[in-house]
Amino acid sequence: MELLTLAWILVSVVVISLFAIIGVFFLYMREELLNKVLLALVSLSAGALMGGALLHMIPEALTMITSINAFLLLLLGFSFFFLLENFLKWRHCHDARCEVHTFSYMNLVGDGIHNITDGLIIAASFVASFALGVVTTLAVAFHEIPQEIGDFAVLVYGGFEKRKALKYNYAAATTIIPGAIVGFLLSIYTTQFIQFMLPIAAGGFIYIAASDLIPELRKETRPKKSLLVFGVFLMGVILMYIALTIFG
């Protein structure tokens, strides 16, 4: 049973790590079209992260620990991601003119740490239950697509040659694999790791959605486009609910 769980974890994180090469396919897209695609992906990602955190991770954590401890850990996770982002001066950026692009190496460090955390979260989720693992993987996957496009753009803008940018970005993405292996080992040897990790991860998901992604969506001021963006956001939430229904 443990080997089957590990297999699902490894398949999930390897697939997600491959998203790092997706940026090259968008690099030659017209900027206007790229912005439209990115806005939809960011909106879907924000909804999926919020849905994954509030519909799955927190309810699962509440079956393991008291509500006060669960929400304290959620707050800890939110605060940790806030501190990490500010310390590394790294953020999810989907605009090619963003100032953070000049800090290419810092972006790689931040991306690597973030992917290690994603690996820990996915591993803990699969150990808790298969359904939670699938939902968490989907939430991370929806989030990774716009992130990896942005990260690739960061490196190219910062002066990296395209092939080198692709290689470095993929190297940073593969840190999700050792993160997942460590998370799996910790999860099978101590149940407390899962109890702590789920609400902390939920806090991180909420922080990323609320602090990094939703502010990007609020830049759209045209009423019809804003409603469309909101609709895609809700679609992300609904997808997480459907995933729970199917795999739960």
C-alpha positions in Angstrom: 0.0 0.0 0.0 2.8 2.4 0.9 4.6 1.6 -2.4 1.4 2.3 -4.4 1.1 5.6 -2.5 4.7 6.5 -3.3 4.1 5.6 -6.9 1.2 8.0 -7.2 3.2 10.7 -5.5 6.2 10.3 -7.8 4.0 10.2 -11.0 2.2 13.4 -9.8 5.3 15.4 -9.1 7.2 14.2 -12.2 4.3 15.3 -14.4 4.1 18.7 -12.6 7.9 19.2 -13.0 7.5 18.9 -16.7 5.3 22.0 -16.7 8.6 23.9 -16.5 9.1 23.4 -20.2 5.7 24.8 -21.2 7.0 28.4 -21.3 8.8 27.8 -24.6 5.5 27.2 -26.3 4.1 30.5 -25.2 7.2 32.6 -25.8 6.4 33.1 -29.5 2.7 33.8 -29.0 1.5 37.3 -29.7 1.6 39.4 -26.5 -2.1 40.3 -26.7 -3.2 36.7 -27.0 -0.6 35.6 -24.4 -2.1 38.1 -21.9 -5.6 36.7 -22.5 -4.4 33.1 -22.0 -2.4 34.0 -18.9 -5.4 35.9 -17.3 -7.6 32.8 -17.8 -5.0 30.5 -16.3 -4.3 32.8 -13.4 -8.0 33.0 -12.7 -8.5 29.2 -12.9 -5.4 28.8 -10.7 -6.7 31.2 -8.0 -10.0 29.4 -7.8 -8.4 26.0 -7.7 -6.0 27.0 -4.9 -8.9 28.5 -2.8 -11.1 25.5 -3.4 -8.3 23.1 -2.6 -7.5 24.8 0.7 -11.0 25.5 1.9 -13.0 22.6 0.6 -10.4 19.8 1.1 -7.3 20.6 3.2 -8.9 22.4 6.1 -11.9 19.9 6.4 -9.4 17.0 6.3 -7.2 18.7 8.9 -10.2 19.3 11.2 -10.7 15.5 11.4 -7.2 15.1 12.8 -6.7 18.1 15.1 -8.8 20.6 17.0 -10.2 23.6 15.1 -8.1 26.2 17.0 -4.9 24.3 16.2 -5.9 23.9 12.6 -6.5 27.6 12.1 -3.4 28.6 14.0 -1.4 26.4 11.7 -3.3 27.9 8.7 -2.3 31.3 9.9 1.3 30.0 10.4 1.4 28.8 6.8 0.0 32.1 5.5 2.6 34.0 7.4 5.4 31.7 6.3 4.7 32.2 2.6 4.4 35.9 3.2 7.8 36.0 4.9 9.4 33.7 2.3 8.2 35.8 -0.6 9.4 39.0 1.0 12.8 37.5 2.1 13.5 36.1 -1.3 12.0 39.1 -3.2 10.2 36.6 -5.3 6.6 36.7 -6.5 4.3 35.3 -9.1 4.6 37.7 -12.0 2.7 37.4 -15.2 3.8 40.7 -16.8 6.9 40.7 -18.9 7.6 44.3 -17.7 7.7 43.3 -14.0 10.7 44.7 -12.1 11.4 41.4 -10.4 12.6 40.0 -13.7 16.0 41.6 -13.1 16.5 39.3 -10.1 16.7 36.2 -12.2 18.8 34.1 -9.8 16.7 35.1 -6.8 13.7 34.0 -8.7 15.3 30.6 -9.3 16.0 30.2 -5.6 12.5 31.1 -4.6 11.0 28.8 -7.3 13.2 25.9 -6.0 12.1 26.4 -2.4 8.5 26.8 -3.5 8.6 23.5 -5.5 10.1 21.7 -2.5 7.2 22.8 -0.5 4.8 21.7 -3.2 6.4 18.3 -3.1 6.0 18.1 0.7 2.3 19.1 0.4 1.5 16.6 -2.3 3.2 13.7 -0.5 1.4 14.5 2.8 -1.9 14.8 0.9 -1.6 11.4 -0.8 -0.6 9.7 2.5 -3.7 11.2 4.2 -6.0 10.0 1.4 -5.9 9.3 -2.3 -8.8 11.8 -2.9 -6.9 14.6 -1.1 -3.8 13.8 -3.0 -5.5 14.1 -6.4 -7.2 17.3 -5.4 -4.0 18.8 -4.1 -2.1 17.7 -7.3 -4.7 19.4 -9.4 -4.6 22.6 -7.4 -0.8 22.7 -7.7 -0.9 21.8 -11.4 -3.4 24.6 -12.2 -1.1 27.0 -10.3 2.1 25.8 -11.9 1.2 26.4 -15.5 0.9 30.3 -15.3 3.8 30.3 -12.8 6.2 28.4 -15.1 5.3 30.6 -18.0 6.0 33.7 -15.9 9.3 32.1 -14.5 10.6 31.4 -18.0 9.8 35.0 -19.0 11.6 36.2 -15.9 14.8 34.4 -16.9 14.7 35.4 -20.5 14.0 39.0 -19.6 16.8 38.9 -17.0 19.4 38.1 -19.7 19.4 34.3 -20.0 19.6 32.7 -23.4 16.4 30.8 -24.1 17.8 27.3 -23.9 19.7 28.1 -20.8 16.5 29.7 -19.3 14.6 26.6 -20.1 17.2 24.3 -18.5 17.5 26.4 -15.3 13.8 26.7 -15.0 13.4 22.9 -15.3 16.2 22.3 -12.8 14.3 24.5 -10.3 11.0 22.6 -11.0 12.6 19.2 -10.3 13.1 20.1 -6.7 9.5 19.1 -6.2 10.7 15.5 -6.5 13.1 15.3 -3.5 10.5 17.4 -1.6 7.9 14.8 -2.3 10.2 11.9 -1.3 11.1 13.6 2.0 7.4 14.4 2.6 6.5 10.7 2.0 9.1 9.4 4.4 8.1 11.9 7.1 4.4 11.1 6.6 4.8 7.3 7.0 7.0 7.6 10.1 5.0 10.2 11.9 1.3 11.0 11.5 1.9 14.4 13.1 3.6 15.6 9.9 0.3 15.2 8.0 -1.7 16.9 10.8 0.6 19.9 10.7 1.3 20.0 7.0 -2.2 20.1 5.7 -3.4 23.4 7.4 0.1 25.0 6.8 -0.2 24.1 3.1 -3.8 25.5 3.1 -2.5 28.8 4.5 0.1 28.8 1.7 -2.5 28.1 -1.0 -4.7 30.9 0.3 -1.7 33.3 0.5 -0.7 32.6 -3.1 -4.2 33.0 -4.4 -5.1 36.1 -2.4 -1.8 37.9 -2.5 -0.2 36.9 -5.8 -3.0 35.9 -8.2 -6.2 37.8 -7.4 -4.4 41.2 -7.5 -3.4 40.3 -11.1 -7.1 39.6 -11.8 -8.2 42.9 -10.3 -6.2 44.8 -13.0 -8.9 43.9 -15.4 -11.4 46.9 -15.1 -13.7 46.3 -18.1 -17.0 45.0 -16.7 -17.6 42.1 -19.2 -14.0 40.9 -18.9 -14.1 41.2 -15.1 -17.2 39.0 -15.0 -15.6 36.5 -17.3 -12.5 36.4 -15.1 -14.7 35.9 -12.1 -16.5 33.1 -13.9 -13.3 31.3 -14.6 -12.3 31.7 -10.9 -15.5 30.1 -9.9 -14.8 27.3 -12.4 -11.6 26.6 -10.5 -13.5 26.3 -7.2 -16.1 24.1 -8.8 -13.5 21.8 -10.3 -12.1 21.2 -6.9 -15.5 20.4 -5.6 -16.1 18.0 -8.5 -12.8 16.3 -7.9 -13.8 15.7 -4.2 -17.1 14.1 -5.4 -15.4 11.9 -8.0 -12.3 10.8 -5.9 -13.8 11.1 -2.4 
